[in-house]
């Protein structure tokens, strides 16, 4: 019961707070918020006198505030004012259209009907629209003409704003594409081998199999293939500085284990001091199980070979010809193979040894992989390491 009472009180409080929200917004001078909140209430209940009055007050106060702002902007005369002027007139027109969708509102306790006056803003909207588009067009052309990457980005945003007002105003679409091209950094990803060790033909191709296009952002694009006559702002170079393939290593180890086992079907008779077979109390010969020792020799062969590549991931700014970041990178790959042979009875082995060698005995000694195969495998490992570095540094270039 207490919980149900608490919930009812909470719901009532929420309803009261919701009803007061539009009034609070009006008192705080947030006329557009008050307008929107009271409009929703009146739509649900056209007989809500309080919300209807708030709607009326917020409508006219919003109109007056925007008109004052427009007058100030026009007196100030800044050429970049037209987008804001357009926005102000557009909101005023939208508010009038929303009011027109309501039924007639009658305030019972004041015995009057609310009549919202209408002003035609179309000419003002058209004028602001034209002047805003022309301002962004001229400003975009000026910024683009400065041949500066950051200015080109500003030009792009200026041309993009024109789309809000007109479709391809004065062929601004072409200028926007030009600004996009000039404002975008191009990054070339490549490999340099500074070691005397020749690499497999597919090594560099494997290293370039990184989904760098996923790193592309608004103002930066990555490339793995160099195109003629294309300028790249940055280079990311996988710089190989040391490549080592170890000698083929073979180690052998052998050991022997033994165990006493019972010989099935064979017995050993117990003799007395005179060499006669002893008898039990029933007159039967006394005999004991016969045991023998079995042996097993295991010879294990260990084959090992490894390849290691070390280098750096270098970030170069081609505009300043400077190395701006150098990150160490290492990759290793290992070949290991264990085989074994046996001489004797496996039953002589203890459980631990038998469990270990059971798989080795299935293996045979095999050929070592050639160096180029080891390096190719190391390249796959290197690719993942480089990818992780580039991903971790994805916000490094702007």
C-alpha positions in Angstrom: 0.0 0.0 0.0 2.8 2.4 0.9 4.6 1.7 -2.4 1.4 2.3 -4.4 0.8 5.6 -2.6 4.4 6.6 -3.3 4.0 5.8 -7.0 0.8 7.9 -7.2 2.5 10.9 -5.6 5.4 10.5 -7.9 3.1 10.5 -11.0 1.3 13.5 -9.8 4.6 15.3 -9.2 5.7 14.5 -12.7 2.5 15.7 -14.3 2.7 19.0 -12.4 6.3 19.4 -13.4 5.4 18.7 -17.0 2.6 21.3 -16.9 5.0 23.9 -15.3 7.8 23.3 -17.8 6.4 25.6 -20.4 5.7 28.3 -17.9 9.2 28.1 -16.4 10.7 28.3 -19.9 8.6 31.4 -20.6 9.7 33.1 -17.4 13.3 32.3 -18.2 13.1 33.9 -21.6 13.4 30.6 -23.5 10.5 31.5 -25.7 11.0 28.8 -28.4 11.1 26.1 -25.8 8.0 27.5 -24.1 6.3 27.7 -27.5 7.0 24.1 -28.3 6.0 22.7 -25.0 2.7 24.6 -24.7 2.0 23.8 -28.4 2.1 20.0 -27.6 -0.1 20.5 -24.6 -2.7 22.5 -26.5 -2.7 20.0 -29.3 -3.6 17.3 -26.8 -6.2 19.5 -25.1 -7.4 22.6 -26.9 -9.4 23.5 -23.7 -6.3 23.9 -21.6 -6.6 27.6 -21.0 -3.3 28.0 -19.1 -1.3 26.4 -21.8 -3.1 28.3 -24.5 -2.2 31.6 -22.8 1.4 30.5 -22.5 1.4 29.6 -26.2 0.1 33.0 -27.0 2.7 34.9 -24.9 5.6 32.7 -26.1 4.5 33.2 -29.7 4.6 37.0 -29.6 7.7 37.2 -27.3 9.6 34.9 -29.7 8.5 37.0 -32.6 9.6 40.2 -30.9 13.0 38.8 -29.8 13.8 37.5 -33.3 12.8 40.8 -34.9 15.1 42.7 -32.5 17.9 40.3 -33.3 17.4 40.7 -37.1 17.3 44.5 -36.7 20.5 44.4 -34.8 22.2 42.2 -37.3 21.2 44.4 -40.2 22.4 47.5 -38.4 25.7 45.9 -37.7 25.9 45.0 -41.4 28.4 42.1 -41.2 28.3 40.2 -44.6 28.1 36.8 -42.8 24.8 37.6 -41.1 22.5 36.3 -43.7 22.5 32.7 -42.6 21.3 33.7 -39.1 18.8 36.1 -40.6 17.5 33.3 -42.8 17.2 31.0 -39.8 15.3 33.6 -37.7 12.7 34.3 -40.5 12.4 30.5 -41.2 11.6 29.9 -37.5 9.0 32.7 -37.4 7.3 31.3 -40.5 7.4 27.8 -39.1 5.8 28.9 -35.8 3.0 30.7 -37.8 2.4 27.5 -39.8 2.2 25.4 -36.6 -0.3 27.8 -35.1 -2.5 27.6 -38.2 -2.8 23.8 -37.7 -4.6 24.4 -34.4 -8.3 24.7 -33.9 -9.6 28.1 -32.7 -8.6 28.7 -29.1 -11.1 30.2 -26.7 -10.1 31.3 -23.2 -13.1 30.6 -21.0 -12.0 32.4 -17.8 -11.2 35.5 -19.9 -14.1 35.2 -22.2 -12.0 35.8 -25.4 -10.7 34.0 -28.5 -7.0 34.1 -29.2 -6.3 35.6 -32.6 -2.7 35.1 -33.8 -1.7 37.8 -36.2 0.1 36.7 -39.3 3.1 38.4 -41.1 4.3 37.4 -44.5 8.0 36.6 -44.3 8.4 35.1 -47.7 10.2 38.1 -49.3 12.6 38.4 -46.3 13.3 34.7 -46.4 14.0 34.7 -50.2 16.3 37.8 -49.8 18.2 36.2 -46.9 18.5 32.9 -48.8 20.0 34.6 -51.8 22.4 36.7 -49.9 23.5 33.8 -47.6 24.2 31.6 -50.6 26.2 34.4 -52.3 28.2 35.1 -49.2 29.2 31.5 -48.7 30.0 31.2 -52.4 32.3 34.3 -52.5 33.8 33.4 -49.1 34.4 29.8 -50.3 36.1 31.0 -53.5 38.3 33.4 -51.5 39.4 30.7 -49.1 40.0 28.2 -51.9 42.2 30.7 -53.6 44.6 30.9 -50.7 46.1 27.5 -51.5 46.2 26.5 -47.9 45.0 23.1 -46.7 43.1 24.3 -43.7 41.6 27.2 -45.7 40.5 24.7 -48.3 38.6 22.8 -45.6 36.9 26.0 -44.5 36.0 26.6 -48.2 34.5 23.1 -48.4 32.2 23.8 -45.4 31.2 27.1 -47.0 30.2 25.5 -50.3 28.5 22.7 -48.4 26.3 25.3 -46.6 25.1 26.6 -50.0 23.4 23.2 -50.5 20.9 24.1 -47.8 19.7 27.1 -49.9 20.2 26.0 -53.5 21.1 22.9 -55.5 24.5 23.5 -57.2 24.4 27.3 -56.9 26.7 28.8 -59.6 28.3 25.3 -60.1 29.5 25.4 -56.5 29.4 21.6 -56.5 32.6 21.6 -58.6 34.3 24.1 -56.3 33.3 22.0 -53.3 35.0 18.9 -54.9 38.1 21.0 -55.5 38.1 22.1 -51.9 37.7 18.6 -50.8 40.7 17.5 -52.9 42.9 20.3 -51.7 41.9 19.9 -48.0 42.4 16.1 -47.8 45.7 14.7 -46.7 46.9 11.7 -48.7 49.0 9.1 -46.9 51.1 6.5 -48.8 51.9 3.2 -47.0 55.0 1.4 -48.2 57.9 -0.8 -47.2 61.7 -0.2 -47.4 64.1 -3.1 -46.9 67.5 -1.7 -45.6 68.9 -5.2 -45.0 71.1 -7.2 -47.3 68.6 -10.1 -47.1 66.4 -10.6 -50.2 62.8 -11.0 -49.4 60.3 -13.4 -51.0 58.4 -11.8 -53.9 55.0 -12.0 -52.1 56.4 -10.5 -48.9 55.5 -6.8 -49.6 52.2 -7.8 -51.2 51.3 -9.6 -47.9 52.4 -6.7 -45.9 50.1 -4.4 -47.8 47.0 -6.5 -47.1 45.9 -4.2 -44.4 42.4 -2.7 -44.6 43.6 0.9 -44.5 40.5 2.2 -46.1 38.8 1.6 -42.8 41.0 4.4 -41.4 39.9 6.9 -44.0 38.3 9.9 -42.4 36.8 13.2 -43.6 40.2 14.8 -44.3 42.6 11.9 -44.6 42.9 9.0 -47.0 45.3 6.1 -47.0 46.8 4.4 -50.1 48.9 1.3 -50.5 49.7 1.9 -54.2 51.6 4.9 -55.5 49.9 6.7 -58.4 51.8 8.7 -60.9 51.5 12.5 -60.6 49.8 12.2 -57.2 51.3 14.1 -54.3 51.3 12.4 -50.9 51.4 14.5 -47.8 52.6 11.8 -45.5 54.4 8.5 -45.9 54.0 5.6 -43.5 57.1 3.4 -44.1 57.6 0.0 -42.7 61.4 0.2 -42.5 63.0 -3.2 -42.2 66.4 -2.9 -40.5 67.3 -6.5 -39.5 66.3 -9.9 -40.8 67.7 -13.1 -39.3 67.0 -16.7 -40.0 68.5 -19.1 -37.5 70.5 -22.2 -38.5 68.7 -25.5 -38.6 69.0 -27.0 -35.2 68.7 -30.7 -34.4 69.0 -32.1 -30.9 68.6 -35.7 -29.9 68.0 -37.2 -26.4 67.6 -40.8 -25.5 66.6 -42.6 -22.3 65.7 -46.1 -21.1 63.1 -47.2 -18.6 62.5 -50.6 -17.2 59.7 -52.4 -15.3 59.2 -55.8 -13.6 56.1 -57.6 -15.0 54.5 -61.0 -14.2 55.0 -63.8 -16.7 51.6 -65.2 -17.5 51.4 -69.1 -17.2 54.8 -69.5 -15.6 55.6 -70.2 -12.0 58.5 -70.5 -9.7 58.5 -73.4 -7.1 59.6 -72.9 -3.6 62.3 -75.3 -2.6 63.5 -76.5 0.9 67.1 -76.8 2.0 67.4 -80.1 0.3 66.2 -78.8 -3.0 62.8 -80.5 -2.8 59.5 -78.6 -3.6 57.9 -77.5 -0.5 54.3 -78.5 0.3 51.5 -76.6 1.9 49.4 -78.1 4.7 47.2 -79.8 2.1 50.1 -81.4 0.4 50.1 -79.1 -2.6 53.3 -77.8 -4.2 54.1 -74.2 -3.1 54.7 -72.0 -6.1 55.0 -68.2 -6.7 54.4 -66.0 -9.8 57.3 -65.6 -12.1 58.5 -62.1 -13.0 60.8 -60.7 -15.7 62.3 -57.2 -16.4 61.3 -55.4 -19.6 63.1 -52.4 -21.1 62.2 -49.6 -23.5 64.6 -47.0 -25.0 63.2 -43.8 -26.4 65.1 -41.6 -28.8 63.6 -38.1 -29.2 64.6 -35.7 -32.0 64.0 -32.0 -31.6 64.1 -29.8 -34.8 64.1 -26.0 -34.4 64.4 -23.0 -36.7 63.3 -19.4 -36.3 63.1 -16.1 -38.2 63.1 -12.6 -36.8 62.4 -9.3 -38.4 63.0 -6.0 -36.6 62.4 -2.5 -37.9 60.3 0.6 -37.4 57.1 2.1 -38.6 58.2 5.6 -39.7 55.8 8.6 -40.2 57.2 11.2 -42.6 55.8 14.6 -43.3 56.6 15.1 -47.0 55.9 18.9 -46.8 58.7 19.4 -44.3 60.7 16.3 -45.3 60.9 15.4 -41.6 60.5 12.2 -39.7 57.8 12.9 -37.2 57.3 9.5 -35.5 59.4 6.3 -35.3 57.8 3.3 -33.7 59.8 0.0 -33.2 58.2 -3.2 -34.6 59.3 -6.8 -34.3 57.9 -10.1 -35.7 59.1 -13.6 -35.0 58.1 -17.0 -36.3 59.2 -20.4 -35.1 59.4 -23.9 -36.5 59.4 -26.7 -34.0 59.0 -30.4 -34.6 59.5 -33.3 -32.2 59.7 -36.9 -33.3 60.7 -40.1 -31.6 61.6 -43.8 -32.1 61.4 -46.7 -29.6 63.5 -49.8 -29.0 61.8 -52.3 -26.7 58.5 -52.6 -25.0 56.4 -49.5 -24.4 54.9 -51.2 -21.3 58.2 -50.5 -19.6 57.5 -46.8 -19.6 55.9 -45.0 -16.7 52.5 -43.3 -17.2 54.0 -39.8 -17.5 56.6 -40.7 -20.1 54.2 -42.8 -22.1 51.7 -39.9 -22.2 54.4 -37.6 -23.4 55.9 -39.7 -26.2 52.8 -41.3 -27.6 52.3 -38.5 -30.1 56.0 -38.1 -30.8 56.1 -41.7 -31.9 53.5 -40.9 -34.6 55.8 -38.3 -36.1 58.8 -38.8 -38.3 61.7 -36.5 -38.8 60.8 -34.0 -41.5 62.5 -31.5 -43.7 63.1 -28.0 -42.4 61.0 -25.2 -44.0 63.2 -23.1 -46.4 64.2 -19.6 -45.4 61.7 -17.9 -47.8 58.9 -19.8 -46.2 60.0 -18.7 -42.7 60.3 -15.1 -43.8 56.8 -15.2 -45.5 55.3 -16.5 -42.2 57.2 -13.7 -40.3 55.7 -11.2 -42.8 52.2 -12.3 -41.8 53.1 -11.7 -38.1 54.7 -8.4 -39.0 51.6 -7.3 -40.9 49.4 -7.7 -37.9 51.9 -5.9 -35.7 52.1 -3.0 -38.1 48.3 -2.8 -38.4 48.0 -2.5 -34.7 50.5 0.3 -34.7 48.7 2.2 -37.4 45.3 1.7 -35.8 46.6 2.9 -32.5 48.0 6.0 -34.2 44.9 6.7 -36.4 44.3 10.1 -34.8 48.0 11.1 -35.1 47.6 12.5 -38.7 45.0 15.2 -39.2 
